[in-house]
Amino acid sequence: MTVLNGTTAGDLAGRMADQILDGPDGYSGVVGDAEWAAEIRRLVDQRGATLLAHNYQLPEIQDVADHVGDSLALSRIAADAPEDTIVFCGVHFMAETAKILSPDKTVLIPDQRAGCSLADSITVDELRAWKDEYPDAVVVSYVNTTAAVKALTDICCTSANAVDVVASIPADREVLFCPDQFLGAHVRRVTGRTNMHIWAGECHVHAGINGDELADQARSHPDAELFVHPECGCATSALYLAGEGAVPEERVKILSTGGMLDAARETGASQVLVATEIGMLHQLRRAAPEVDFLAVNDRASCRYMKMITPAALLRCLVEGADEVHVDPETARLGRASVQRMIAIGQPGGGE
């Protein structure tokens, strides 16, 4: 299969291991990326595929994709896309969600080992046992969960609409919220829900962005706005800083990734501190190039997201690997919980 200047896709793939360089913010760069990008686009067209990339992917993966966004928005795009093949550059639960919503399509992920510490923080057996303790409770699961957990869930949610989802449940019903404890605490704080039980799970990357780091950065950049993802361990600290007057309240924004992009386009600040996975900086800088976006923690890089390398994507398109499968009954039950979430309202952004 011929590419630019006579190089084959196999030759290009063989060179990729030597073409990944360290870059700013922990990103990689691909030597000769124009050649690689051209071949990726040719292979996507050849397969009749749609190429999706999550906001936390490497910049070169984001730049070559047909669509970039959060996991739910991308899954909905996958469901509506006319193409029969979806190549999902993200972690495994995201590709599973795309398959759940598009059961008749072929869904590929460039590296099936790309898991998620948050999705792994609750198993289907653990959720089943928890439900047995509270048989009348409504189960609300973050979309960052496995297909099997979604199948035992009443309503899924995203970080953008978690408050609305919980608020839609009758006040006299107990709620089991899983798996993210920080998002759950944010929802309970906003809704005032006292009969809400929260699973003690977390994303290892977001949990690692701590309050001390946030406070230090806020003091060092007194005029900066704060964009904080509610999965972060520092979300409560951000509100405390605002409450204590250390940061003006109007400068603290607890936002989903989609919400961050909207806020970036509207901000009047010249500098913004961002508390989430560092891949998000690429889209923020594209959305508002005149704003100086800085990571609260520049080490907050998800090793699973970064498993989707340029070499892995090339291999995926050449070999048709790795295909994602979901048991039909699991998919049917999981689809119901996702569709209930969508019926509550159109989320402004996902995780």
WOJOQUI-V148046 format. One record per run of one state. SS is the DSSP state (2 for helix, 1 for strand, 0 for the rest). FROM is the first residue (numbers start at 1). TO is the last residue. If there is no record, write none. Layout:
<<SS | FROM | TO> <SS | FROM | TO>>
This chain:
<<0 | 1 | 1> <1 | 2 | 2> <0 | 3 | 3> <2 | 4 | 6> <0 | 7 | 7> <1 | 8 | 8> <2 | 9 | 16> <0 | 17 | 19> <1 | 20 | 22> <0 | 23 | 23> <2 | 24 | 26> <0 | 27 | 27> <1 | 28 | 30> <0 | 31 | 32> <2 | 33 | 47> <0 | 48 | 48> <1 | 49 | 54> <0 | 55 | 58> <2 | 59 | 64> <0 | 65 | 66> <1 | 67 | 69> <0 | 70 | 70> <2 | 71 | 80> <0 | 81 | 84> <1 | 85 | 89> <0 | 90 | 91> <2 | 92 | 101> <0 | 102 | 105> <1 | 106 | 108> <0 | 109 | 118> <2 | 119 | 121> <0 | 122 | 123> <2 | 124 | 133> <0 | 134 | 137> <1 | 138 | 142> <0 | 143 | 146> <2 | 147 | 151> <0 | 152 | 154> <1 | 155 | 157> <0 | 158 | 161> <2 | 162 | 167> <0 | 168 | 174> <1 | 175 | 178> <0 | 179 | 179> <1 | 180 | 180> <2 | 181 | 191> <0 | 192 | 195> <1 | 196 | 198> <0 | 199 | 200> <1 | 201 | 201> <0 | 202 | 203> <2 | 204 | 207> <0 | 208 | 210> <2 | 211 | 220> <0 | 221 | 224> <1 | 225 | 228> <0 | 229 | 234> <2 | 235 | 243> <0 | 244 | 248> <2 | 249 | 251> <1 | 252 | 254> <0 | 255 | 256> <2 | 257 | 266> <0 | 267 | 270> <1 | 271 | 275> <0 | 276 | 279> <2 | 280 | 287> <0 | 288 | 291> <1 | 292 | 295> <0 | 296 | 304> <2 | 305 | 307> <0 | 308 | 309> <2 | 310 | 319> <0 | 320 | 322> <1 | 323 | 323> <0 | 324 | 327> <2 | 328 | 344> <0 | 345 | 351>>
